[in-house]
Amino acid sequence: MGFGTYIRQKRDAKGIAMNDFARQLDISPAYWSRIEREMEKPPKDELIRKAAEILGENPDEAFIEASRLPPDMREDVGDIVRMYRKRATGEK
């Protein structure tokens, strides 16, 4: 599942119309529609965070669906990769 599909499913579950959602994000409904249909790459970080906030979702999950590290973790990307690799290989 991509970011757009993830957000569309969450938005639909909350009963928020796409045009209303785009308005809350202060962006064009046409642009947001393209995101939800996976015709555009995930938007800038602030829109990902704001979309998750509007939907009452954990922003980390939205960033994961966007295949992006949350902004506050980017400085630590080396540590995160090392930790993941150690866990995946069972290394101590």
One Martini backbone bead per residue (centre of mass of N, CA, C, O) as a GRO file, in nm:
protein
   92
    1MET     BB    1   0.099   0.034   0.021
    2GLY     BB    2   0.048   0.361  -0.013
    3PHE     BB    3   0.003   0.669   0.096
    4GLY     BB    4  -0.261   0.742  -0.053
    5THR     BB    5  -0.419   0.489   0.027
    6TYR     BB    6  -0.394   0.519   0.330
    7ILE     BB    7  -0.534   0.796   0.354
    8ARG     BB    8  -0.798   0.726   0.213
    9GLN     BB    9  -0.887   0.510   0.415
   10LYS     BB   10  -0.887   0.695   0.665
   11ARG     BB   11  -1.078   0.912   0.553
   12ASP     BB   12  -1.319   0.728   0.493
   13ALA     BB   13  -1.351   0.620   0.787
   14LYS     BB   14  -1.416   0.931   0.884
   15GLY     BB   15  -1.598   1.084   0.663
   16ILE     BB   16  -1.408   1.252   0.470
   17ALA     BB   17  -1.399   1.461   0.233
   18MET     BB   18  -1.171   1.537   0.002
   19ASN     BB   19  -1.223   1.844  -0.021
   20ASP     BB   20  -1.213   1.898   0.285
   21PHE     BB   21  -0.932   1.793   0.333
   22ALA     BB   22  -0.782   1.984   0.142
   23ARG     BB   23  -0.875   2.239   0.285
   24GLN     BB   24  -0.733   2.171   0.558
   25LEU     BB   25  -0.446   2.166   0.399
   26ASP     BB   26  -0.431   2.399   0.186
   27ILE     BB   27  -0.516   2.253  -0.095
   28SER     BB   28  -0.567   2.105  -0.380
   29PRO     BB   29  -0.789   1.867  -0.472
   30ALA     BB   30  -0.641   1.766  -0.725
   31TYR     BB   31  -0.373   1.703  -0.589
   32TRP     BB   32  -0.483   1.512  -0.369
   33SER     BB   33  -0.605   1.308  -0.561
   34ARG     BB   34  -0.334   1.221  -0.688
   35ILE     BB   35  -0.219   1.108  -0.429
   36GLU     BB   36  -0.448   0.897  -0.365
   37ARG     BB   37  -0.388   0.766  -0.671
   38GLU     BB   38  -0.068   0.750  -0.710
   39MET     BB   39   0.029   1.008  -0.912
   40GLU     BB   40   0.188   1.101  -0.663
   41LYS     BB   41   0.396   1.183  -0.450
   42PRO     BB   42   0.458   1.240  -0.160
   43PRO     BB   43   0.449   1.494   0.028
   44LYS     BB   44   0.542   1.704   0.228
   45ASP     BB   45   0.595   1.676   0.557
   46GLU     BB   46   0.374   1.870   0.660
   47LEU     BB   47   0.137   1.721   0.517
   48ILE     BB   48   0.170   1.453   0.653
   49ARG     BB   49   0.133   1.551   0.943
   50LYS     BB   50  -0.143   1.694   0.902
   51ALA     BB   51  -0.304   1.451   0.801
   52ALA     BB   52  -0.268   1.281   1.055
   53GLU     BB   53  -0.392   1.482   1.250
   54ILE     BB   54  -0.676   1.501   1.126
   55LEU     BB   55  -0.708   1.169   1.156
   56GLY     BB   56  -0.570   1.066   1.429
   57GLU     BB   57  -0.280   0.982   1.354
   58ASN     BB   58   0.024   0.853   1.336
   59PRO     BB   59   0.282   1.000   1.182
   60ASP     BB   60   0.473   0.758   1.151
   61GLU     BB   61   0.284   0.593   0.968
   62ALA     BB   62   0.280   0.795   0.735
   63PHE     BB   63   0.586   0.790   0.682
   64ILE     BB   64   0.604   0.493   0.620
   65GLU     BB   65   0.409   0.503   0.372
   66ALA     BB   66   0.620   0.722   0.240
   67SER     BB   67   0.913   0.620   0.276
   68ARG     BB   68   0.985   0.785   0.555
   69LEU     BB   69   1.142   0.957   0.776
   70PRO     BB   70   1.108   1.121   1.033
   71PRO     BB   71   1.247   1.421   1.092
   72ASP     BB   72   1.356   1.350   1.394
   73MET     BB   73   1.536   1.087   1.264
   74ARG     BB   74   1.751   1.175   1.042
   75GLU     BB   75   2.010   1.213   1.217
   76ASP     BB   76   1.979   0.881   1.301
   77VAL     BB   77   2.011   0.684   1.054
   78GLY     BB   78   2.259   0.516   1.126
   79ASP     BB   79   2.148   0.395   1.391
   80ILE     BB   80   1.896   0.267   1.269
   81VAL     BB   81   2.034   0.075   1.071
   82ARG     BB   82   2.208  -0.076   1.273
   83MET     BB   83   1.978  -0.178   1.452
   84TYR     BB   84   1.829  -0.333   1.234
   85ARG     BB   85   2.057  -0.523   1.143
   86LYS     BB   86   2.105  -0.657   1.413
   87ARG     BB   87   1.820  -0.768   1.445
   88ALA     BB   88   1.807  -0.931   1.172
   89THR     BB   89   2.083  -1.106   1.252
   90GLY     BB   90   2.129  -1.131   1.580
   91GLU     BB   91   2.314  -0.928   1.668
   92LYS     BB   92   2.513  -0.781   1.955
   0.00000   0.00000   0.00000
